[in-house]
Amino acid sequence: MPDVFHTPLRPDLIKRAVITAQSHRFQPQGRDPMAGKRTTAESFGVGRALARVPRVKGERHPRASMAAFAPSTVKGRVTHPIRVEKAISKDLNGKERKLAIRSAIAATAMREIVKGRGHVLAETATLPLVVSDEIQALNKASAVRDIMRTLDVWEDVMRVVNSRKARGGQRHRRGKGMRQAVGPLIVVSDDKGLGKAAGNIPGTDVAKVSSLSAELLAPGTHAGRLTIWSESALKILAG
């Protein structure tokens, strides 16, 4: 096996790398600095047997003498508004990111870690799972299913199917209102149609070895994803 599979397991570094990658997809948001403040409201002060919150001025105004501006009032300002200046994107050193990926790759060959993550493995299965480069040219989902049955990983795909849950009355559409577990990852050196063929298999992802990331290898910051490697992908890892 390539030396990368002998990298020590660093779950702390893998978690940081995944969270950093996820933070780059956050949508910056903020609030109007003047929201809830466009009013003439001022406090009447003491001596009127009224709370000293700001109140709208005037006599004929629909909201005259009604509390406004303060956070506890109707249409008042927000107590601690979200600010667009807030730094929501995290950074990670390049060496740490590479070490996290190497550690996540090594975790795919650790049987205890893979099973501990919830994946279903046959008792006779050996890790890492390596297949010939012919898998890269598969262009039908039925052919991919046959390969998975041969490798005894189809039960893991069924685990994904049984874990599907719809949220909030959403329709059962893929990627819309649906939660499910994560299934196998297939790593290749060149995608010649496999990605499209495996797209109909629940929870299964296809990635080129040159585009591997900690998030793909350790979804949810948990290392040990069940991974299938092509021979050429392992050769690239070996350098």
Biotite code that builds the C-alpha atoms (Angstrom):
import biotite.structure as struc

atoms = struc.array([
    struc.Atom([0.000, 0.000, 0.000], chain_id="A", res_id=1, res_name="MET", atom_name="CA", element="C"),
    struc.Atom([1.129, 3.606, -0.485], chain_id="A", res_id=2, res_name="PRO", atom_name="CA", element="C"),
    struc.Atom([2.830, 5.224, 2.488], chain_id="A", res_id=3, res_name="ASP", atom_name="CA", element="C"),
    struc.Atom([-0.117, 7.595, 2.919], chain_id="A", res_id=4, res_name="VAL", atom_name="CA", element="C"),
    struc.Atom([-2.102, 4.730, 4.494], chain_id="A", res_id=5, res_name="PHE", atom_name="CA", element="C"),
    struc.Atom([0.415, 4.632, 7.349], chain_id="A", res_id=6, res_name="HIS", atom_name="CA", element="C"),
    struc.Atom([-0.331, 8.226, 8.390], chain_id="A", res_id=7, res_name="THR", atom_name="CA", element="C"),
    struc.Atom([-1.346, 8.502, 12.062], chain_id="A", res_id=8, res_name="PRO", atom_name="CA", element="C"),
    struc.Atom([-5.014, 9.186, 12.702], chain_id="A", res_id=9, res_name="LEU", atom_name="CA", element="C"),
    struc.Atom([-5.651, 12.834, 13.614], chain_id="A", res_id=10, res_name="ARG", atom_name="CA", element="C"),
    struc.Atom([-9.404, 13.273, 14.258], chain_id="A", res_id=11, res_name="PRO", atom_name="CA", element="C"),
    struc.Atom([-8.841, 16.758, 15.692], chain_id="A", res_id=12, res_name="ASP", atom_name="CA", element="C"),
    struc.Atom([-7.130, 17.951, 12.524], chain_id="A", res_id=13, res_name="LEU", atom_name="CA", element="C"),
    struc.Atom([-9.711, 16.279, 10.281], chain_id="A", res_id=14, res_name="ILE", atom_name="CA", element="C"),
    struc.Atom([-12.509, 18.041, 12.147], chain_id="A", res_id=15, res_name="LYS", atom_name="CA", element="C"),
    struc.Atom([-10.824, 21.419, 11.720], chain_id="A", res_id=16, res_name="ARG", atom_name="CA", element="C"),
    struc.Atom([-10.276, 20.840, 8.012], chain_id="A", res_id=17, res_name="ALA", atom_name="CA", element="C"),
    struc.Atom([-13.922, 19.872, 7.418], chain_id="A", res_id=18, res_name="VAL", atom_name="CA", element="C"),
    struc.Atom([-15.301, 22.807, 9.404], chain_id="A", res_id=19, res_name="ILE", atom_name="CA", element="C"),
    struc.Atom([-12.963, 25.175, 7.559], chain_id="A", res_id=20, res_name="THR", atom_name="CA", element="C"),
    struc.Atom([-14.183, 23.902, 4.193], chain_id="A", res_id=21, res_name="ALA", atom_name="CA", element="C"),
    struc.Atom([-17.808, 24.230, 5.269], chain_id="A", res_id=22, res_name="GLN", atom_name="CA", element="C"),
    struc.Atom([-17.284, 27.784, 6.546], chain_id="A", res_id=23, res_name="SER", atom_name="CA", element="C"),
    struc.Atom([-16.313, 28.930, 3.046], chain_id="A", res_id=24, res_name="HIS", atom_name="CA", element="C"),
    struc.Atom([-19.845, 28.167, 1.859], chain_id="A", res_id=25, res_name="ARG", atom_name="CA", element="C"),
    struc.Atom([-21.613, 30.228, 4.514], chain_id="A", res_id=26, res_name="PHE", atom_name="CA", element="C"),
    struc.Atom([-23.758, 33.040, 3.148], chain_id="A", res_id=27, res_name="GLN", atom_name="CA", element="C"),
    struc.Atom([-22.763, 36.405, 4.691], chain_id="A", res_id=28, res_name="PRO", atom_name="CA", element="C"),
    struc.Atom([-25.761, 38.199, 6.111], chain_id="A", res_id=29, res_name="GLN", atom_name="CA", element="C"),
    struc.Atom([-26.500, 41.273, 8.164], chain_id="A", res_id=30, res_name="GLY", atom_name="CA", element="C"),
    struc.Atom([-29.188, 43.711, 9.228], chain_id="A", res_id=31, res_name="ARG", atom_name="CA", element="C"),
    struc.Atom([-29.989, 47.288, 8.285], chain_id="A", res_id=32, res_name="ASP", atom_name="CA", element="C"),
    struc.Atom([-28.247, 49.460, 10.909], chain_id="A", res_id=33, res_name="PRO", atom_name="CA", element="C"),
    struc.Atom([-31.336, 51.693, 11.036], chain_id="A", res_id=34, res_name="MET", atom_name="CA", element="C"),
    struc.Atom([-33.895, 48.878, 11.310], chain_id="A", res_id=35, res_name="ALA", atom_name="CA", element="C"),
    struc.Atom([-36.370, 49.735, 14.086], chain_id="A", res_id=36, res_name="GLY", atom_name="CA", element="C"),
    struc.Atom([-34.825, 53.160, 14.630], chain_id="A", res_id=37, res_name="LYS", atom_name="CA", element="C"),
    struc.Atom([-36.796, 55.210, 12.092], chain_id="A", res_id=38, res_name="ARG", atom_name="CA", element="C"),
    struc.Atom([-39.144, 56.705, 14.636], chain_id="A", res_id=39, res_name="THR", atom_name="CA", element="C"),
    struc.Atom([-39.595, 59.863, 16.701], chain_id="A", res_id=40, res_name="THR", atom_name="CA", element="C"),
    struc.Atom([-39.890, 57.871, 19.896], chain_id="A", res_id=41, res_name="ALA", atom_name="CA", element="C"),
    struc.Atom([-38.342, 59.372, 23.029], chain_id="A", res_id=42, res_name="GLU", atom_name="CA", element="C"),
    struc.Atom([-38.830, 58.599, 26.681], chain_id="A", res_id=43, res_name="SER", atom_name="CA", element="C"),
    struc.Atom([-41.285, 60.821, 28.604], chain_id="A", res_id=44, res_name="PHE", atom_name="CA", element="C"),
    struc.Atom([-39.081, 60.506, 31.647], chain_id="A", res_id=45, res_name="GLY", atom_name="CA", element="C"),
    struc.Atom([-40.362, 59.997, 35.164], chain_id="A", res_id=46, res_name="VAL", atom_name="CA", element="C"),
    struc.Atom([-43.418, 61.356, 36.943], chain_id="A", res_id=47, res_name="GLY", atom_name="CA", element="C"),
    struc.Atom([-46.152, 59.962, 34.661], chain_id="A", res_id=48, res_name="ARG", atom_name="CA", element="C"),
    struc.Atom([-46.561, 56.528, 36.225], chain_id="A", res_id=49, res_name="ALA", atom_name="CA", element="C"),
    struc.Atom([-45.385, 55.032, 32.920], chain_id="A", res_id=50, res_name="LEU", atom_name="CA", element="C"),
    struc.Atom([-42.461, 52.844, 32.007], chain_id="A", res_id=51, res_name="ALA", atom_name="CA", element="C"),
    struc.Atom([-39.497, 54.903, 30.852], chain_id="A", res_id=52, res_name="ARG", atom_name="CA", element="C"),
    struc.Atom([-39.270, 53.218, 27.431], chain_id="A", res_id=53, res_name="VAL", atom_name="CA", element="C"),
    struc.Atom([-39.168, 55.457, 24.326], chain_id="A", res_id=54, res_name="PRO", atom_name="CA", element="C"),
    struc.Atom([-42.659, 56.385, 23.111], chain_id="A", res_id=55, res_name="ARG", atom_name="CA", element="C"),
    struc.Atom([-43.890, 57.803, 19.795], chain_id="A", res_id=56, res_name="VAL", atom_name="CA", element="C"),
    struc.Atom([-44.521, 61.566, 19.857], chain_id="A", res_id=57, res_name="LYS", atom_name="CA", element="C"),
    struc.Atom([-47.700, 63.281, 18.709], chain_id="A", res_id=58, res_name="GLY", atom_name="CA", element="C"),
    struc.Atom([-51.404, 63.209, 19.455], chain_id="A", res_id=59, res_name="GLU", atom_name="CA", element="C"),
    struc.Atom([-53.014, 62.153, 16.139], chain_id="A", res_id=60, res_name="ARG", atom_name="CA", element="C"),
    struc.Atom([-50.388, 59.616, 15.142], chain_id="A", res_id=61, res_name="HIS", atom_name="CA", element="C"),
    struc.Atom([-51.834, 56.063, 15.012], chain_id="A", res_id=62, res_name="PRO", atom_name="CA", element="C"),
    struc.Atom([-49.126, 54.898, 17.399], chain_id="A", res_id=63, res_name="ARG", atom_name="CA", element="C"),
    struc.Atom([-48.944, 57.998, 19.558], chain_id="A", res_id=64, res_name="ALA", atom_name="CA", element="C"),
    struc.Atom([-47.602, 57.300, 23.035], chain_id="A", res_id=65, res_name="SER", atom_name="CA", element="C"),
    struc.Atom([-46.944, 53.678, 22.110], chain_id="A", res_id=66, res_name="MET", atom_name="CA", element="C"),
    struc.Atom([-43.576, 52.210, 23.016], chain_id="A", res_id=67, res_name="ALA", atom_name="CA", element="C"),
    struc.Atom([-41.081, 51.983, 20.139], chain_id="A", res_id=68, res_name="ALA", atom_name="CA", element="C"),
    struc.Atom([-37.365, 51.879, 19.321], chain_id="A", res_id=69, res_name="PHE", atom_name="CA", element="C"),
    struc.Atom([-36.416, 49.714, 22.309], chain_id="A", res_id=70, res_name="ALA", atom_name="CA", element="C"),
    struc.Atom([-35.697, 45.987, 21.711], chain_id="A", res_id=71, res_name="PRO", atom_name="CA", element="C"),
    struc.Atom([-38.632, 44.858, 23.857], chain_id="A", res_id=72, res_name="SER", atom_name="CA", element="C"),
    struc.Atom([-41.223, 46.915, 21.953], chain_id="A", res_id=73, res_name="THR", atom_name="CA", element="C"),
    struc.Atom([-43.335, 46.254, 18.868], chain_id="A", res_id=74, res_name="VAL", atom_name="CA", element="C"),
    struc.Atom([-41.342, 47.056, 15.703], chain_id="A", res_id=75, res_name="LYS", atom_name="CA", element="C"),
    struc.Atom([-38.343, 47.912, 17.856], chain_id="A", res_id=76, res_name="GLY", atom_name="CA", element="C"),
    struc.Atom([-34.721, 47.323, 16.998], chain_id="A", res_id=77, res_name="ARG", atom_name="CA", element="C"),
    struc.Atom([-33.016, 43.942, 17.397], chain_id="A", res_id=78, res_name="VAL", atom_name="CA", element="C"),
    struc.Atom([-31.069, 43.489, 20.615], chain_id="A", res_id=79, res_name="THR", atom_name="CA", element="C"),
    struc.Atom([-27.923, 41.974, 19.091], chain_id="A", res_id=80, res_name="HIS", atom_name="CA", element="C"),
    struc.Atom([-28.299, 42.130, 15.290], chain_id="A", res_id=81, res_name="PRO", atom_name="CA", element="C"),
    struc.Atom([-26.205, 40.012, 12.957], chain_id="A", res_id=82, res_name="ILE", atom_name="CA", element="C"),
    struc.Atom([-23.463, 42.142, 11.429], chain_id="A", res_id=83, res_name="ARG", atom_name="CA", element="C"),
    struc.Atom([-22.178, 41.667, 7.904], chain_id="A", res_id=84, res_name="VAL", atom_name="CA", element="C"),
    struc.Atom([-18.677, 42.512, 9.142], chain_id="A", res_id=85, res_name="GLU", atom_name="CA", element="C"),
    struc.Atom([-18.529, 39.371, 11.268], chain_id="A", res_id=86, res_name="LYS", atom_name="CA", element="C"),
    struc.Atom([-15.765, 36.976, 10.177], chain_id="A", res_id=87, res_name="ALA", atom_name="CA", element="C"),
    struc.Atom([-17.515, 33.663, 9.432], chain_id="A", res_id=88, res_name="ILE", atom_name="CA", element="C"),
    struc.Atom([-14.850, 32.116, 7.198], chain_id="A", res_id=89, res_name="SER", atom_name="CA", element="C"),
    struc.Atom([-12.159, 30.075, 8.943], chain_id="A", res_id=90, res_name="LYS", atom_name="CA", element="C"),
    struc.Atom([-8.582, 29.514, 7.798], chain_id="A", res_id=91, res_name="ASP", atom_name="CA", element="C"),
    struc.Atom([-6.290, 26.498, 7.967], chain_id="A", res_id=92, res_name="LEU", atom_name="CA", element="C"),
    struc.Atom([-2.620, 26.198, 7.180], chain_id="A", res_id=93, res_name="ASN", atom_name="CA", element="C"),
    struc.Atom([-1.743, 24.371, 3.970], chain_id="A", res_id=94, res_name="GLY", atom_name="CA", element="C"),
    struc.Atom([0.414, 21.780, 5.751], chain_id="A", res_id=95, res_name="LYS", atom_name="CA", element="C"),
    struc.Atom([-2.355, 21.073, 8.256], chain_id="A", res_id=96, res_name="GLU", atom_name="CA", element="C"),
    struc.Atom([-4.919, 20.700, 5.475], chain_id="A", res_id=97, res_name="ARG", atom_name="CA", element="C"),
    struc.Atom([-2.697, 18.229, 3.599], chain_id="A", res_id=98, res_name="LYS", atom_name="CA", element="C"),
    struc.Atom([-2.019, 16.260, 6.791], chain_id="A", res_id=99, res_name="LEU", atom_name="CA", element="C"),
    struc.Atom([-5.763, 16.132, 7.501], chain_id="A", res_id=100, res_name="ALA", atom_name="CA", element="C"),
    struc.Atom([-6.421, 14.695, 4.037], chain_id="A", res_id=101, res_name="ILE", atom_name="CA", element="C"),
    struc.Atom([-3.628, 12.138, 4.433], chain_id="A", res_id=102, res_name="ARG", atom_name="CA", element="C"),
    struc.Atom([-4.966, 11.142, 7.837], chain_id="A", res_id=103, res_name="SER", atom_name="CA", element="C"),
    struc.Atom([-8.506, 10.811, 6.440], chain_id="A", res_id=104, res_name="ALA", atom_name="CA", element="C"),
    struc.Atom([-7.162, 8.605, 3.625], chain_id="A", res_id=105, res_name="ILE", atom_name="CA", element="C"),
    struc.Atom([-5.401, 6.381, 6.158], chain_id="A", res_id=106, res_name="ALA", atom_name="CA", element="C"),
    struc.Atom([-8.642, 6.059, 8.161], chain_id="A", res_id=107, res_name="ALA", atom_name="CA", element="C"),
    struc.Atom([-10.369, 4.470, 5.154], chain_id="A", res_id=108, res_name="THR", atom_name="CA", element="C"),
    struc.Atom([-8.091, 1.435, 5.612], chain_id="A", res_id=109, res_name="ALA", atom_name="CA", element="C"),
    struc.Atom([-8.823, 1.037, 9.353], chain_id="A", res_id=110, res_name="MET", atom_name="CA", element="C"),
    struc.Atom([-11.580, -1.526, 9.762], chain_id="A", res_id=111, res_name="ARG", atom_name="CA", element="C"),
    struc.Atom([-12.491, -0.497, 13.309], chain_id="A", res_id=112, res_name="GLU", atom_name="CA", element="C"),
    struc.Atom([-12.815, 3.165, 12.332], chain_id="A", res_id=113, res_name="ILE", atom_name="CA", element="C"),
    struc.Atom([-14.934, 2.390, 9.253], chain_id="A", res_id=114, res_name="VAL", atom_name="CA", element="C"),
    struc.Atom([-17.287, 0.111, 11.179], chain_id="A", res_id=115, res_name="LYS", atom_name="CA", element="C"),
    struc.Atom([-17.401, 2.556, 14.075], chain_id="A", res_id=116, res_name="GLY", atom_name="CA", element="C"),
    struc.Atom([-18.691, 5.181, 11.676], chain_id="A", res_id=117, res_name="ARG", atom_name="CA", element="C"),
    struc.Atom([-21.703, 2.991, 10.947], chain_id="A", res_id=118, res_name="GLY", atom_name="CA", element="C"),
    struc.Atom([-20.774, 1.422, 7.619], chain_id="A", res_id=119, res_name="HIS", atom_name="CA", element="C"),
    struc.Atom([-21.772, -2.175, 6.945], chain_id="A", res_id=120, res_name="VAL", atom_name="CA", element="C"),
    struc.Atom([-18.822, -4.432, 6.085], chain_id="A", res_id=121, res_name="LEU", atom_name="CA", element="C"),
    struc.Atom([-18.624, -8.119, 5.294], chain_id="A", res_id=122, res_name="ALA", atom_name="CA", element="C"),
    struc.Atom([-16.576, -10.181, 7.728], chain_id="A", res_id=123, res_name="GLU", atom_name="CA", element="C"),
    struc.Atom([-14.265, -11.268, 4.905], chain_id="A", res_id=124, res_name="THR", atom_name="CA", element="C"),
    struc.Atom([-13.769, -7.792, 3.463], chain_id="A", res_id=125, res_name="ALA", atom_name="CA", element="C"),
    struc.Atom([-10.248, -6.381, 3.549], chain_id="A", res_id=126, res_name="THR", atom_name="CA", element="C"),
    struc.Atom([-9.443, -2.689, 3.515], chain_id="A", res_id=127, res_name="LEU", atom_name="CA", element="C"),
    struc.Atom([-8.667, -0.709, 1.507], chain_id="A", res_id=128, res_name="PRO", atom_name="CA", element="C"),
    struc.Atom([-11.052, -1.944, -1.199], chain_id="A", res_id=129, res_name="LEU", atom_name="CA", element="C"),
    struc.Atom([-9.214, -1.849, -4.543], chain_id="A", res_id=130, res_name="VAL", atom_name="CA", element="C"),
    struc.Atom([-10.746, -2.543, -7.967], chain_id="A", res_id=131, res_name="VAL", atom_name="CA", element="C"),
    struc.Atom([-9.405, -2.471, -11.499], chain_id="A", res_id=132, res_name="SER", atom_name="CA", element="C"),
    struc.Atom([-9.523, 0.649, -13.649], chain_id="A", res_id=133, res_name="ASP", atom_name="CA", element="C"),
    struc.Atom([-12.389, -0.836, -15.678], chain_id="A", res_id=134, res_name="GLU", atom_name="CA", element="C"),
    struc.Atom([-14.766, 0.635, -13.095], chain_id="A", res_id=135, res_name="ILE", atom_name="CA", element="C"),
    struc.Atom([-13.945, 4.129, -14.372], chain_id="A", res_id=136, res_name="GLN", atom_name="CA", element="C"),
    struc.Atom([-15.658, 3.448, -17.704], chain_id="A", res_id=137, res_name="ALA", atom_name="CA", element="C"),
    struc.Atom([-18.948, 2.146, -16.294], chain_id="A", res_id=138, res_name="LEU", atom_name="CA", element="C"),
    struc.Atom([-21.869, 4.182, -17.591], chain_id="A", res_id=139, res_name="ASN", atom_name="CA", element="C"),
    struc.Atom([-24.859, 2.312, -16.185], chain_id="A", res_id=140, res_name="LYS", atom_name="CA", element="C"),
    struc.Atom([-26.147, 2.245, -12.625], chain_id="A", res_id=141, res_name="ALA", atom_name="CA", element="C"),
    struc.Atom([-26.909, -1.476, -12.929], chain_id="A", res_id=142, res_name="SER", atom_name="CA", element="C"),
    struc.Atom([-23.232, -2.206, -13.632], chain_id="A", res_id=143, res_name="ALA", atom_name="CA", element="C"),
    struc.Atom([-22.183, -0.174, -10.577], chain_id="A", res_id=144, res_name="VAL", atom_name="CA", element="C"),
    struc.Atom([-24.700, -2.074, -8.455], chain_id="A", res_id=145, res_name="ARG", atom_name="CA", element="C"),
    struc.Atom([-23.264, -5.388, -9.648], chain_id="A", res_id=146, res_name="ASP", atom_name="CA", element="C"),
    struc.Atom([-19.751, -4.266, -8.678], chain_id="A", res_id=147, res_name="ILE", atom_name="CA", element="C"),
    struc.Atom([-20.970, -3.229, -5.222], chain_id="A", res_id=148, res_name="MET", atom_name="CA", element="C"),
    struc.Atom([-22.698, -6.556, -4.709], chain_id="A", res_id=149, res_name="ARG", atom_name="CA", element="C"),
    struc.Atom([-19.512, -8.347, -5.706], chain_id="A", res_id=150, res_name="THR", atom_name="CA", element="C"),
    struc.Atom([-17.544, -6.280, -3.187], chain_id="A", res_id=151, res_name="LEU", atom_name="CA", element="C"),
    struc.Atom([-20.188, -6.917, -0.474], chain_id="A", res_id=152, res_name="ASP", atom_name="CA", element="C"),
    struc.Atom([-20.848, -3.199, 0.026], chain_id="A", res_id=153, res_name="VAL", atom_name="CA", element="C"),
    struc.Atom([-24.405, -3.136, -1.326], chain_id="A", res_id=154, res_name="TRP", atom_name="CA", element="C"),
    struc.Atom([-25.740, -3.639, 2.207], chain_id="A", res_id=155, res_name="GLU", atom_name="CA", element="C"),
    struc.Atom([-24.185, -0.317, 3.098], chain_id="A", res_id=156, res_name="ASP", atom_name="CA", element="C"),
    struc.Atom([-26.160, 1.339, 0.281], chain_id="A", res_id=157, res_name="VAL", atom_name="CA", element="C"),
    struc.Atom([-29.341, -0.250, 1.638], chain_id="A", res_id=158, res_name="MET", atom_name="CA", element="C"),
    struc.Atom([-28.461, 1.204, 5.030], chain_id="A", res_id=159, res_name="ARG", atom_name="CA", element="C"),
    struc.Atom([-28.539, 4.633, 3.368], chain_id="A", res_id=160, res_name="VAL", atom_name="CA", element="C"),
    struc.Atom([-31.910, 3.893, 1.770], chain_id="A", res_id=161, res_name="VAL", atom_name="CA", element="C"),
    struc.Atom([-33.402, 2.825, 5.105], chain_id="A", res_id=162, res_name="ASN", atom_name="CA", element="C"),
    struc.Atom([-32.078, 5.957, 6.806], chain_id="A", res_id=163, res_name="SER", atom_name="CA", element="C"),
    struc.Atom([-33.962, 8.369, 4.563], chain_id="A", res_id=164, res_name="ARG", atom_name="CA", element="C"),
    struc.Atom([-36.216, 10.794, 6.404], chain_id="A", res_id=165, res_name="LYS", atom_name="CA", element="C"),
    struc.Atom([-38.335, 13.614, 4.992], chain_id="A", res_id=166, res_name="ALA", atom_name="CA", element="C"),
    struc.Atom([-38.312, 16.962, 6.785], chain_id="A", res_id=167, res_name="ARG", atom_name="CA", element="C"),
    struc.Atom([-41.310, 19.167, 7.452], chain_id="A", res_id=168, res_name="GLY", atom_name="CA", element="C"),
    struc.Atom([-43.743, 17.669, 4.974], chain_id="A", res_id=169, res_name="GLY", atom_name="CA", element="C"),
    struc.Atom([-41.361, 18.165, 2.065], chain_id="A", res_id=170, res_name="GLN", atom_name="CA", element="C"),
    struc.Atom([-41.828, 15.990, -0.963], chain_id="A", res_id=171, res_name="ARG", atom_name="CA", element="C"),
    struc.Atom([-39.578, 12.968, -1.262], chain_id="A", res_id=172, res_name="HIS", atom_name="CA", element="C"),
    struc.Atom([-37.183, 14.437, -3.770], chain_id="A", res_id=173, res_name="ARG", atom_name="CA", element="C"),
    struc.Atom([-33.487, 13.879, -3.892], chain_id="A", res_id=174, res_name="ARG", atom_name="CA", element="C"),
    struc.Atom([-31.701, 16.772, -2.225], chain_id="A", res_id=175, res_name="GLY", atom_name="CA", element="C"),
    struc.Atom([-34.927, 18.600, -1.278], chain_id="A", res_id=176, res_name="LYS", atom_name="CA", element="C"),
    struc.Atom([-36.221, 18.144, 2.230], chain_id="A", res_id=177, res_name="GLY", atom_name="CA", element="C"),
    struc.Atom([-34.508, 14.768, 2.547], chain_id="A", res_id=178, res_name="MET", atom_name="CA", element="C"),
    struc.Atom([-31.997, 13.585, 5.120], chain_id="A", res_id=179, res_name="ARG", atom_name="CA", element="C"),
    struc.Atom([-30.021, 10.406, 4.704], chain_id="A", res_id=180, res_name="GLN", atom_name="CA", element="C"),
    struc.Atom([-26.825, 8.720, 5.822], chain_id="A", res_id=181, res_name="ALA", atom_name="CA", element="C"),
    struc.Atom([-23.609, 8.789, 3.820], chain_id="A", res_id=182, res_name="VAL", atom_name="CA", element="C"),
    struc.Atom([-22.704, 5.785, 1.702], chain_id="A", res_id=183, res_name="GLY", atom_name="CA", element="C"),
    struc.Atom([-19.564, 4.607, -0.109], chain_id="A", res_id=184, res_name="PRO", atom_name="CA", element="C"),
    struc.Atom([-17.058, 6.839, -1.869], chain_id="A", res_id=185, res_name="LEU", atom_name="CA", element="C"),
    struc.Atom([-15.454, 5.712, -5.129], chain_id="A", res_id=186, res_name="ILE", atom_name="CA", element="C"),
    struc.Atom([-12.067, 7.281, -5.888], chain_id="A", res_id=187, res_name="VAL", atom_name="CA", element="C"),
    struc.Atom([-10.739, 7.136, -9.453], chain_id="A", res_id=188, res_name="VAL", atom_name="CA", element="C"),
    struc.Atom([-7.979, 8.747, -11.459], chain_id="A", res_id=189, res_name="SER", atom_name="CA", element="C"),
    struc.Atom([-10.223, 9.564, -14.427], chain_id="A", res_id=190, res_name="ASP", atom_name="CA", element="C"),
    struc.Atom([-14.008, 9.692, -14.535], chain_id="A", res_id=191, res_name="ASP", atom_name="CA", element="C"),
    struc.Atom([-15.143, 8.234, -17.874], chain_id="A", res_id=192, res_name="LYS", atom_name="CA", element="C"),
    struc.Atom([-18.829, 8.043, -17.020], chain_id="A", res_id=193, res_name="GLY", atom_name="CA", element="C"),
    struc.Atom([-18.781, 6.492, -13.569], chain_id="A", res_id=194, res_name="LEU", atom_name="CA", element="C"),
    struc.Atom([-19.884, 9.703, -11.858], chain_id="A", res_id=195, res_name="GLY", atom_name="CA", element="C"),
    struc.Atom([-23.084, 9.870, -13.876], chain_id="A", res_id=196, res_name="LYS", atom_name="CA", element="C"),
    struc.Atom([-23.765, 6.142, -13.480], chain_id="A", res_id=197, res_name="ALA", atom_name="CA", element="C"),
    struc.Atom([-23.336, 6.232, -9.705], chain_id="A", res_id=198, res_name="ALA", atom_name="CA", element="C"),
    struc.Atom([-25.453, 9.364, -9.374], chain_id="A", res_id=199, res_name="GLY", atom_name="CA", element="C"),
    struc.Atom([-28.619, 7.248, -9.044], chain_id="A", res_id=200, res_name="ASN", atom_name="CA", element="C"),
    struc.Atom([-27.232, 5.158, -6.177], chain_id="A", res_id=201, res_name="ILE", atom_name="CA", element="C"),
    struc.Atom([-28.207, 6.700, -2.804], chain_id="A", res_id=202, res_name="PRO", atom_name="CA", element="C"),
    struc.Atom([-25.382, 8.089, -0.701], chain_id="A", res_id=203, res_name="GLY", atom_name="CA", element="C"),
    struc.Atom([-22.661, 7.166, -3.215], chain_id="A", res_id=204, res_name="THR", atom_name="CA", element="C"),
    struc.Atom([-20.117, 9.729, -4.392], chain_id="A", res_id=205, res_name="ASP", atom_name="CA", element="C"),
    struc.Atom([-17.430, 9.564, -7.085], chain_id="A", res_id=206, res_name="VAL", atom_name="CA", element="C"),
    struc.Atom([-14.320, 11.730, -6.853], chain_id="A", res_id=207, res_name="ALA", atom_name="CA", element="C"),
    struc.Atom([-11.028, 12.031, -8.647], chain_id="A", res_id=208, res_name="LYS", atom_name="CA", element="C"),
    struc.Atom([-7.980, 11.374, -6.522], chain_id="A", res_id=209, res_name="VAL", atom_name="CA", element="C"),
    struc.Atom([-6.678, 14.840, -7.423], chain_id="A", res_id=210, res_name="SER", atom_name="CA", element="C"),
    struc.Atom([-9.760, 16.500, -5.923], chain_id="A", res_id=211, res_name="SER", atom_name="CA", element="C"),
    struc.Atom([-9.982, 14.617, -2.639], chain_id="A", res_id=212, res_name="LEU", atom_name="CA", element="C"),
    struc.Atom([-10.824, 16.670, 0.416], chain_id="A", res_id=213, res_name="SER", atom_name="CA", element="C"),
    struc.Atom([-11.264, 16.050, 4.113], chain_id="A", res_id=214, res_name="ALA", atom_name="CA", element="C"),
    struc.Atom([-14.989, 16.702, 3.765], chain_id="A", res_id=215, res_name="GLU", atom_name="CA", element="C"),
    struc.Atom([-15.387, 13.953, 1.146], chain_id="A", res_id=216, res_name="LEU", atom_name="CA", element="C"),
    struc.Atom([-13.337, 11.433, 3.118], chain_id="A", res_id=217, res_name="LEU", atom_name="CA", element="C"),
    struc.Atom([-14.809, 12.363, 6.499], chain_id="A", res_id=218, res_name="ALA", atom_name="CA", element="C"),
    struc.Atom([-18.364, 13.716, 6.105], chain_id="A", res_id=219, res_name="PRO", atom_name="CA", element="C"),
    struc.Atom([-19.646, 15.371, 9.244], chain_id="A", res_id=220, res_name="GLY", atom_name="CA", element="C"),
    struc.Atom([-16.050, 15.553, 10.582], chain_id="A", res_id=221, res_name="THR", atom_name="CA", element="C"),
    struc.Atom([-16.097, 11.763, 11.254], chain_id="A", res_id=222, res_name="HIS", atom_name="CA", element="C"),
    struc.Atom([-13.234, 9.872, 9.622], chain_id="A", res_id=223, res_name="ALA", atom_name="CA", element="C"),
    struc.Atom([-13.501, 6.363, 8.216], chain_id="A", res_id=224, res_name="GLY", atom_name="CA", element="C"),
    struc.Atom([-15.800, 6.592, 5.196], chain_id="A", res_id=225, res_name="ARG", atom_name="CA", element="C"),
    struc.Atom([-16.158, 3.354, 3.265], chain_id="A", res_id=226, res_name="LEU", atom_name="CA", element="C"),
    struc.Atom([-14.009, 3.994, 0.188], chain_id="A", res_id=227, res_name="THR", atom_name="CA", element="C"),
    struc.Atom([-13.417, 2.049, -3.018], chain_id="A", res_id=228, res_name="ILE", atom_name="CA", element="C"),
    struc.Atom([-10.133, 2.807, -4.800], chain_id="A", res_id=229, res_name="TRP", atom_name="CA", element="C"),
    struc.Atom([-9.188, 2.178, -8.401], chain_id="A", res_id=230, res_name="SER", atom_name="CA", element="C"),
    struc.Atom([-5.724, 0.800, -9.126], chain_id="A", res_id=231, res_name="GLU", atom_name="CA", element="C"),
    struc.Atom([-4.576, 3.931, -10.939], chain_id="A", res_id=232, res_name="SER", atom_name="CA", element="C"),
    struc.Atom([-5.789, 6.101, -8.040], chain_id="A", res_id=233, res_name="ALA", atom_name="CA", element="C"),
    struc.Atom([-3.580, 4.148, -5.639], chain_id="A", res_id=234, res_name="LEU", atom_name="CA", element="C"),
    struc.Atom([-0.627, 4.535, -8.005], chain_id="A", res_id=235, res_name="LYS", atom_name="CA", element="C"),
    struc.Atom([-1.123, 8.294, -7.970], chain_id="A", res_id=236, res_name="ILE", atom_name="CA", element="C"),
    struc.Atom([-1.208, 8.241, -4.158], chain_id="A", res_id=237, res_name="LEU", atom_name="CA", element="C"),
    struc.Atom([2.019, 6.277, -4.154], chain_id="A", res_id=238, res_name="ALA", atom_name="CA", element="C"),
    struc.Atom([3.605, 9.077, -6.172], chain_id="A", res_id=239, res_name="GLY", atom_name="CA", element="C"),
])
